[in-house]
Amino acid sequence: MLGRVPAKATITLLGAAGEVTGSCTLLQTPRGRVVIDFGLFQGSVADERRNLVVPDIGWSTIDAVVVTHAHVDHCGRIGMLPRLGCDAPVLCTKITADLLPRVLKSSANLQAIRVEEWKEGTAPIARVVDPPPPPSTQPQRGDVEPPVMYTGRDVDRVLHQVHGIAYDTWHEVRPGLRIRLHDASHIIGSASVEVAWDEDGGVTRRVLFSGDLGPHQGPLLRARPALPEVDVVVMESTNGLRDVPRNTAAAEALGEVLKRVAARGGRVLVPTFSLGRAQLVQWRLAQLARMDGLHGMKVYLDTSLAIRAAEMHGRNPDVLAPEPQRMARAGEDPLEFSALFKVFNRRSSLKIAAGTSPGVILAGSGFLDAGPVLHHLASLVSEDRNAIIFAGHQLPNSLGHGILHGARLIELKEGVLEVKAERVHLEGYSGHADRGDLLQWLESREGGSPRVLLNHGEQASREGLASMIREKLSLTVELPTKLMPITV
């Protein structure tokens, strides 16, 4: 077990060390112990089973768990805390505290459904048939019972520990140990976490955990504040090797796809993630609607969590970018438009899938591995008048990755289907800061020369970004490995 009260502060990555899921970091200081995020590992069956193996850090002695935002790779294991004997307060922004019940209850429900489907042999089929995938030594879905990390009852228990706190205000965890949340502009309610503690001799030490950072000036959320002066920065590196086109180009590219699909009487499917990506696409569609750029198409939003998140944008204008903020303050919801139809149940979803009139369907999941997106995919994938838009990264070995990269035949529960629909990969819809954004954030800091520890990125991204930071900013950069305590 990692030590309880160290003489010197240490930072230990418990996940997201050379990978982009499973974010979880332990900060141990002489004044107390804080965990930043407790997220899911995602990807293969083997990756998912890693979620059951939780490092022994003395969870009952943790003083606080801080959640940077409501994406499951950062919060998806919070429901395990009661089973680990951790009754510490779970701290996050007020918006994230509003989202967490839906995210965690949905996760618990999905875990129960997957076990039931596995026992009955009715698990969703979503795989590439041609070209055949390479042989794998990894277990496949259906071969092993899906893991259950927590139940709905566990979620009910942990929600009593969740406390929403304001941005930019110090919150005392214990005497001499406090945190402050800064807007990260990644998704609504996201935050970077500054932790400060007092040491002997009147010295105060500060560490900032970036969480996932959004672009410097995104289209929907307000610009990130400057990095405060701290001793150490633990920073994500998801897009550490990429510069992503944004704004006008992204909107125009989407408009061109809709124009040509509408001309041939087709439908557009956008596999999407409920928090962040769905709202960015919805904002672009709202812009097009106001410019008469939907070409008569209706837009169907088929994910209840995305519907909830969209409503929260209109109710929280302070966190929005200038244009959507202006609209919200004027009483106009920036994500609403007359051609938008919200889907609240499976019956309505199936009815839309069975339709043939031109339209745009936003449905989860983003990786095409489960959920309503699969019956929408089955209804349109084999007609060349239709299109599938991929507006973000697809996990290797996922059905979405296979279709995007040229799959000819896929298998769903409806059978083996030929992929004839147009495949479109649109850049500019990532909620992550790109390489330029990350460098700009470090460069425009309020002061000091912080040590930089890179997490939440594939190893190549971490290495590439580390090299750029050393070369352009002359800062000390480290790439910690999992479970390796770093003295700060």
C-alpha positions as CSV (number, residue, x, y, z in Angstrom):
1,M,0.0,0.0,0.0
2,L,1.3,3.5,-0.8
3,G,2.2,5.4,2.3
4,R,-0.3,7.5,4.2
5,V,1.5,10.7,5.3
6,P,4.8,11.2,3.4
7,A,7.5,13.6,4.7
8,K,7.6,15.0,1.2
9,A,4.7,15.3,-1.3
10,T,4.5,12.7,-4.1
11,I,2.4,12.3,-7.2
12,T,1.6,8.8,-8.5
13,L,-0.3,8.0,-11.8
14,L,-2.7,5.1,-11.1
15,G,-3.9,5.2,-14.7
16,A,-3.6,7.1,-18.0
17,A,0.2,6.7,-18.0
18,G,1.1,6.3,-21.7
19,E,-2.6,5.8,-22.6
20,V,-5.8,7.9,-22.9
21,T,-8.2,6.2,-20.6
22,G,-8.3,5.3,-16.9
23,S,-7.3,8.7,-15.5
24,C,-6.6,8.5,-11.8
25,T,-3.8,10.2,-9.9
26,L,-2.8,10.1,-6.2
27,L,-1.3,13.2,-4.6
28,Q,0.1,12.6,-1.1
29,T,1.2,15.6,0.9
30,P,2.2,16.1,4.5
31,R,-1.2,17.7,5.1
32,G,-3.4,15.0,3.5
33,R,-4.1,12.7,0.5
34,V,-6.2,13.6,-2.6
35,V,-7.2,11.5,-5.6
36,I,-7.7,13.3,-8.9
37,D,-10.2,11.4,-11.1
38,F,-11.2,7.8,-11.0
39,G,-11.9,6.9,-14.6
40,L,-12.6,3.8,-16.6
41,F,-10.1,2.0,-18.8
42,Q,-11.7,1.6,-22.2
43,G,-11.0,-0.4,-25.3
44,S,-10.6,-4.2,-25.5
45,V,-12.2,-6.7,-23.2
46,A,-8.8,-7.0,-21.5
47,D,-8.7,-3.3,-21.0
48,E,-12.2,-3.3,-19.5
49,R,-11.3,-6.0,-17.0
50,R,-8.5,-3.9,-15.8
51,N,-11.2,-1.7,-14.1
52,L,-11.6,-4.4,-11.5
53,V,-8.0,-4.2,-10.4
54,V,-7.7,-1.1,-8.1
55,P,-4.4,-0.2,-6.6
56,D,-4.2,-0.5,-2.8
57,I,-3.7,3.1,-1.8
58,G,-5.6,2.9,1.5
59,W,-8.8,4.2,0.1
60,S,-10.4,4.6,3.5
61,T,-7.8,7.2,4.4
62,I,-8.2,9.4,1.3
63,D,-9.3,12.9,2.3
64,A,-11.0,13.9,-1.0
65,V,-11.6,12.6,-4.5
66,V,-11.7,15.4,-7.1
67,V,-13.5,14.8,-10.4
68,T,-12.3,17.0,-13.3
69,H,-15.3,16.3,-15.5
70,A,-18.1,13.9,-16.3
71,H,-16.5,11.8,-19.1
72,V,-16.3,8.1,-18.0
73,D,-12.6,7.8,-18.5
74,H,-12.3,10.3,-15.7
75,C,-15.3,9.5,-13.4
76,G,-16.5,6.1,-14.5
77,R,-15.2,4.2,-11.4
78,I,-16.5,6.7,-8.8
79,G,-19.3,4.2,-8.1
80,M,-16.7,1.8,-6.7
81,L,-15.8,4.1,-3.8
82,P,-18.3,2.6,-1.3
83,R,-17.0,-0.9,-1.9
84,L,-13.4,0.3,-1.4
85,G,-14.4,1.8,2.0
86,C,-13.8,5.4,0.8
87,D,-16.3,7.8,2.2
88,A,-14.3,10.9,1.4
89,P,-16.1,13.9,-0.2
90,V,-16.2,13.8,-4.0
91,L,-15.6,17.3,-5.2
92,C,-16.3,18.8,-8.6
93,T,-17.9,21.8,-10.3
94,K,-21.6,22.4,-9.7
95,I,-22.3,21.5,-13.3
96,T,-20.4,18.2,-13.1
97,A,-22.2,17.4,-9.8
98,D,-25.5,17.8,-11.8
99,L,-24.2,15.4,-14.6
100,L,-22.7,12.7,-12.4
101,P,-25.9,11.1,-11.2
102,R,-27.0,10.4,-14.8
103,V,-23.5,9.3,-15.9
104,L,-23.0,6.9,-13.0
105,K,-26.5,5.5,-13.0
106,S,-26.3,4.9,-16.8
107,S,-23.0,3.1,-16.3
108,A,-24.4,0.9,-13.5
109,N,-27.4,0.1,-15.7
110,L,-25.2,-0.7,-18.7
111,Q,-23.1,-3.1,-16.6
112,A,-26.2,-5.0,-15.4
113,I,-27.6,-5.2,-19.0
114,R,-24.3,-6.5,-20.4
115,V,-24.2,-9.3,-17.9
116,E,-27.8,-10.2,-18.6
117,E,-27.2,-10.2,-22.3
118,W,-24.1,-12.3,-21.9
119,K,-26.0,-14.9,-19.9
120,E,-28.8,-15.0,-22.4
121,G,-26.5,-14.9,-25.5
122,T,-28.2,-11.7,-26.7
123,A,-25.2,-9.3,-26.6
124,P,-25.0,-6.8,-29.4
125,I,-23.1,-7.9,-32.5
126,A,-21.0,-5.1,-34.0
127,R,-17.9,-6.3,-35.9
128,V,-16.1,-6.1,-39.2
129,V,-16.4,-9.2,-41.4
130,D,-14.5,-8.1,-44.5
131,P,-11.6,-7.5,-44.6
132,P,-11.3,-10.1,-41.8
133,P,-9.6,-8.6,-38.7
134,P,-6.2,-10.1,-37.8
135,P,-6.2,-13.0,-35.4
136,S,-6.2,-11.9,-31.8
137,T,-4.9,-13.5,-28.6
138,Q,-7.1,-11.2,-26.6
139,P,-10.5,-12.4,-25.2
140,Q,-13.4,-11.3,-27.3
141,R,-16.7,-9.9,-26.1
142,G,-19.0,-12.8,-25.5
143,D,-16.1,-15.1,-24.4
144,V,-16.0,-13.9,-20.8
145,E,-18.6,-12.5,-18.5
146,P,-18.6,-8.7,-18.5
147,P,-17.2,-7.1,-15.3
148,V,-19.5,-5.5,-12.8
149,M,-17.7,-2.7,-10.8
150,Y,-20.7,-1.3,-9.0
151,T,-24.5,-1.4,-8.9
152,G,-27.2,1.3,-8.8
153,R,-27.3,0.9,-5.0
154,D,-23.6,1.7,-4.9
155,V,-24.2,4.8,-7.0
156,D,-27.0,6.0,-4.7
157,R,-24.5,5.7,-1.8
158,V,-21.7,7.6,-3.5
159,L,-23.9,10.4,-4.7
160,H,-24.3,11.5,-1.0
161,Q,-20.6,12.2,-1.1
162,V,-20.7,14.5,-4.2
163,H,-20.3,18.2,-3.5
164,G,-20.4,20.8,-6.2
165,I,-18.1,23.8,-5.7
166,A,-17.7,27.1,-7.5
167,Y,-14.9,27.9,-10.0
168,D,-12.0,30.1,-8.9
169,T,-12.7,29.7,-5.2
170,W,-10.5,28.0,-2.6
171,H,-12.0,25.0,-0.8
172,E,-10.4,23.6,2.3
173,V,-10.0,19.8,2.3
174,R,-8.2,19.7,5.6
175,P,-6.3,22.3,7.6
176,G,-3.4,23.4,5.4
177,L,-4.7,21.5,2.3
178,R,-7.0,23.2,-0.2
179,I,-8.1,23.0,-3.8
180,R,-9.3,25.5,-6.4
181,L,-11.1,24.6,-9.7
182,H,-10.3,26.5,-13.0
183,D,-12.4,26.1,-16.1
184,A,-10.8,23.7,-18.5
185,S,-13.2,24.4,-21.4
186,H,-13.2,20.8,-22.5
187,I,-16.9,20.0,-21.9
188,I,-19.4,21.9,-19.9
189,G,-18.4,21.8,-16.2
190,S,-14.9,20.6,-16.8
191,A,-12.1,21.8,-14.6
192,S,-8.4,21.9,-13.9
193,V,-7.6,21.3,-10.3
194,E,-5.1,23.3,-8.3
195,V,-4.0,21.8,-5.0
196,A,-2.1,23.9,-2.5
197,W,-0.7,22.8,0.9
198,D,1.3,24.4,3.6
199,E,4.7,23.0,4.6
200,D,6.9,23.7,7.6
201,G,8.6,27.1,7.6
202,G,5.7,29.0,6.1
203,V,6.2,27.5,2.6
204,T,3.2,26.9,0.3
205,R,3.4,24.4,-2.5
206,R,1.1,24.2,-5.5
207,V,0.4,21.5,-8.1
208,L,-2.1,21.9,-10.9
209,F,-3.8,18.9,-12.6
210,S,-5.0,19.9,-16.0
211,G,-7.7,17.3,-16.5
212,D,-8.7,17.3,-20.2
213,L,-8.1,20.8,-21.7
214,G,-10.3,22.2,-24.4
215,P,-9.0,24.4,-27.2
216,H,-7.8,27.9,-26.4
217,Q,-10.8,29.5,-28.2
218,G,-13.5,26.9,-28.9
219,P,-16.8,27.7,-30.6
220,L,-19.1,26.8,-27.8
221,L,-17.3,27.2,-24.4
222,R,-15.4,30.2,-23.1
223,A,-11.7,30.5,-23.4
224,R,-9.6,28.8,-20.8
225,P,-8.0,31.1,-18.1
226,A,-4.2,31.4,-17.9
227,L,-2.3,28.7,-16.1
228,P,-1.7,30.0,-12.5
229,E,1.7,30.1,-11.1
230,V,2.4,26.6,-9.6
231,D,5.4,24.4,-8.8
232,V,4.2,21.4,-10.8
233,V,1.8,20.8,-13.7
234,V,0.3,17.4,-14.4
235,M,-0.9,17.9,-18.0
236,E,-2.8,15.8,-20.5
237,S,-1.2,15.1,-23.9
238,T,-4.0,13.5,-25.9
239,N,-3.3,15.6,-29.0
240,G,0.3,16.2,-28.3
241,L,1.3,15.4,-31.9
242,R,-1.6,17.0,-33.7
243,D,-2.7,20.4,-34.8
244,V,-6.5,20.4,-35.4
245,P,-8.4,22.7,-37.8
246,R,-11.3,24.4,-36.1
247,N,-14.2,26.9,-36.3
248,T,-15.2,28.1,-39.8
249,A,-13.6,25.2,-41.7
250,A,-15.3,22.6,-39.5
251,A,-18.8,24.2,-40.0
252,E,-18.3,24.5,-43.7
253,A,-17.2,20.9,-44.1
254,L,-20.3,19.7,-42.3
255,G,-22.5,21.9,-44.4
256,E,-21.0,20.5,-47.6
257,V,-21.7,16.9,-46.5
258,L,-25.3,17.8,-45.7
259,K,-25.7,19.5,-49.1
260,R,-24.6,16.6,-51.2
261,V,-26.5,13.9,-49.1
262,A,-29.7,16.0,-49.2
263,A,-29.3,16.3,-53.0
264,R,-29.4,12.5,-53.4
265,G,-32.3,12.1,-50.8
266,G,-30.1,10.4,-48.2
267,R,-29.7,10.3,-44.5
268,V,-26.7,11.2,-42.3
269,L,-25.7,9.2,-39.2
270,V,-23.3,10.8,-36.7
271,P,-22.1,8.3,-34.1
272,T,-21.4,10.6,-31.1
273,F,-20.5,10.8,-27.5
274,S,-23.1,12.3,-25.3
275,L,-21.0,14.9,-23.5
276,G,-19.0,17.4,-25.5
277,R,-18.9,16.0,-29.0
278,A,-22.7,15.9,-29.3
279,Q,-23.0,19.5,-28.2
280,L,-20.3,20.7,-30.7
281,V,-22.0,19.0,-33.6
282,Q,-25.4,20.3,-32.4
283,W,-24.0,23.8,-32.3
284,R,-22.7,23.6,-35.8
285,L,-26.1,22.2,-37.0
286,A,-27.8,25.1,-35.2
287,Q,-25.6,27.5,-37.0
288,L,-26.4,25.9,-40.3
289,A,-30.1,25.9,-39.5
290,R,-30.0,29.7,-38.9
291,M,-28.3,30.1,-42.3
292,D,-30.9,27.7,-44.1
293,G,-28.1,25.2,-44.5
294,L,-29.9,22.0,-43.5
295,H,-31.5,21.7,-46.9
296,G,-34.8,20.6,-45.5
297,M,-33.3,17.9,-43.3
298,K,-34.7,17.2,-39.8
299,V,-32.1,16.5,-37.0
300,Y,-32.7,13.8,-34.5
301,L,-30.8,13.8,-31.2
302,D,-31.0,10.2,-30.0
303,T,-29.2,10.2,-26.6
304,S,-30.9,11.3,-23.4
305,L,-27.6,12.4,-21.7
306,A,-26.8,14.7,-24.7
307,I,-30.3,16.2,-24.5
308,R,-29.7,17.0,-20.8
309,A,-26.2,18.4,-21.4
310,A,-27.5,20.6,-24.2
311,E,-30.1,22.1,-21.9
312,M,-27.4,22.9,-19.3
313,H,-25.6,25.1,-21.8
314,G,-28.6,27.4,-22.1
315,R,-28.9,27.6,-18.3
316,N,-25.2,28.4,-17.7
317,P,-24.3,31.3,-20.0
318,D,-21.2,32.3,-18.0
319,V,-19.3,29.2,-19.2
320,L,-20.1,29.8,-22.9
321,A,-18.1,31.4,-25.7
322,P,-19.2,35.0,-26.7
323,E,-21.8,34.2,-29.4
324,P,-23.7,31.4,-27.6
325,Q,-23.4,33.4,-24.4
326,R,-25.0,36.4,-26.1
327,M,-27.8,34.2,-27.3
328,A,-28.4,32.6,-23.9
329,R,-28.5,35.9,-22.1
330,A,-31.1,37.2,-24.7
331,G,-33.3,34.2,-23.8
332,E,-32.5,32.2,-26.9
333,D,-31.1,28.7,-26.3
334,P,-28.0,28.5,-28.5
335,L,-28.4,24.8,-29.2
336,E,-32.1,24.9,-30.1
337,F,-33.6,25.2,-33.6
338,S,-36.9,24.3,-35.2
339,A,-35.6,21.3,-37.2
340,L,-34.3,19.6,-34.0
341,F,-36.2,16.6,-32.6
342,K,-35.3,15.0,-29.3
343,V,-35.7,11.2,-29.0
344,F,-36.6,10.0,-25.5
345,N,-37.4,6.3,-25.9
346,R,-36.5,3.2,-27.8
347,R,-39.8,3.1,-29.6
348,S,-39.3,6.5,-31.1
349,S,-35.7,5.7,-32.0
350,L,-36.8,2.5,-33.9
351,K,-39.5,4.4,-35.7
352,I,-36.9,7.0,-36.9
353,A,-34.5,4.2,-38.0
354,A,-37.3,2.7,-40.1
355,G,-38.0,5.9,-41.9
356,T,-36.6,6.9,-45.3
357,S,-37.0,10.7,-45.5
358,P,-33.8,12.8,-45.5
359,G,-32.5,13.6,-42.0
360,V,-29.5,13.8,-39.7
361,I,-29.3,11.4,-36.7
362,L,-27.0,12.0,-33.8
363,A,-26.9,8.8,-31.7
364,G,-24.6,7.0,-29.2
365,S,-22.3,5.3,-28.9
366,G,-19.4,7.2,-30.5
367,F,-17.4,4.0,-31.2
368,L,-20.4,2.1,-32.8
369,D,-20.1,-0.6,-30.2
370,A,-23.6,-0.5,-28.6
371,G,-26.7,1.6,-28.1
372,P,-29.2,3.1,-30.5
373,V,-26.6,4.0,-33.1
374,L,-26.5,0.3,-34.1
375,H,-30.1,0.1,-35.3
376,H,-29.7,3.4,-37.1
377,L,-26.5,2.0,-38.7
378,A,-28.3,-1.1,-39.9
379,S,-31.0,0.9,-41.5
380,L,-28.7,3.1,-43.7
381,V,-25.2,1.5,-44.1
382,S,-26.0,-0.4,-47.3
383,E,-27.3,2.5,-49.3
384,D,-24.9,4.8,-51.1
385,R,-27.2,7.8,-50.9
386,N,-26.5,7.9,-47.2
387,A,-23.5,9.0,-45.2
388,I,-21.8,8.2,-41.9
389,I,-19.9,11.1,-40.4
390,F,-17.1,10.3,-37.9
391,A,-16.4,13.5,-36.0
392,G,-13.7,12.2,-33.8
393,H,-11.1,9.5,-32.9
394,Q,-12.2,5.9,-33.2
395,L,-10.6,3.3,-31.0
396,P,-8.5,0.7,-32.9
397,N,-10.4,-2.6,-33.3
398,S,-13.8,-0.9,-32.8
399,L,-16.5,-1.2,-35.5
400,G,-16.3,2.6,-36.0
401,H,-12.6,2.4,-36.7
402,G,-13.1,-0.5,-39.2
403,I,-15.8,1.3,-41.1
404,L,-13.8,4.5,-41.2
405,H,-10.8,2.7,-42.6
406,G,-12.6,0.8,-45.4
407,A,-14.5,-2.2,-44.1
408,R,-16.6,-3.7,-46.9
409,L,-18.8,-6.1,-44.8
410,I,-20.0,-5.7,-41.2
411,E,-22.1,-7.9,-39.0
412,L,-24.8,-6.5,-36.8
413,K,-27.7,-8.4,-35.1
414,E,-29.6,-7.8,-38.4
415,G,-27.1,-9.9,-40.3
416,V,-24.1,-9.3,-42.5
417,L,-24.4,-5.9,-44.3
418,E,-22.4,-4.3,-47.1
419,V,-21.0,-0.9,-46.4
420,K,-22.1,1.3,-49.2
421,A,-22.8,4.6,-47.4
422,E,-20.4,7.4,-47.9
423,R,-17.8,7.6,-45.1
424,V,-16.7,11.1,-43.9
425,H,-14.1,12.0,-41.4
426,L,-14.5,15.5,-40.1
427,E,-11.8,17.3,-38.2
428,G,-12.4,20.2,-35.9
429,Y,-14.9,18.5,-33.5
430,S,-12.4,17.4,-30.8
431,G,-12.9,18.9,-27.4
432,H,-9.3,18.4,-26.7
433,A,-6.6,21.0,-26.9
434,D,-4.2,20.3,-29.8
435,R,-0.4,20.6,-29.7
436,G,-0.5,24.4,-30.3
437,D,-3.2,24.9,-27.6
438,L,-1.2,22.9,-25.1
439,L,2.0,24.9,-25.8
440,Q,0.1,28.2,-25.7
441,W,-1.4,27.3,-22.3
442,L,2.1,26.6,-20.8
443,E,3.7,29.6,-22.5
444,S,1.1,32.1,-21.3
445,R,1.3,31.0,-17.6
446,E,1.0,33.7,-14.9
447,G,4.6,33.1,-13.8
448,G,7.3,30.7,-12.7
449,S,8.9,27.7,-14.5
450,P,6.9,24.7,-13.4
451,R,7.9,21.1,-13.7
452,V,5.7,19.4,-16.2
453,L,4.5,15.8,-15.8
454,L,2.7,14.4,-18.9
455,N,-0.2,12.0,-18.6
456,H,-3.4,11.0,-20.5
457,G,-1.8,10.5,-23.9
458,E,-0.4,7.6,-26.0
459,Q,3.3,7.3,-25.4
460,A,4.2,8.7,-28.8
461,S,2.1,11.8,-28.1
462,R,3.7,12.2,-24.7
463,E,7.2,12.0,-26.1
464,G,6.5,14.3,-29.0
465,L,4.9,17.0,-26.8
466,A,7.7,16.6,-24.2
467,S,10.3,17.3,-26.9
468,M,8.4,20.4,-28.1
469,I,8.0,21.8,-24.5
470,R,11.7,21.3,-23.8
471,E,12.7,22.9,-27.1
472,K,10.3,25.9,-27.2
473,L,9.7,26.6,-23.5
474,S,12.8,25.2,-21.8
475,L,10.8,23.6,-19.1
476,T,11.6,20.3,-17.3
477,V,9.3,17.6,-18.6
478,E,8.8,14.0,-17.2
479,L,6.8,11.1,-18.4
480,P,5.9,9.1,-15.3
481,T,5.1,5.4,-15.5
482,K,2.1,3.9,-13.7
483,L,2.5,3.4,-10.0
484,M,5.9,5.3,-9.9
485,P,5.8,7.9,-7.1
486,I,7.3,11.2,-8.2
487,T,8.6,13.4,-5.4
488,V,7.5,17.0,-5.7
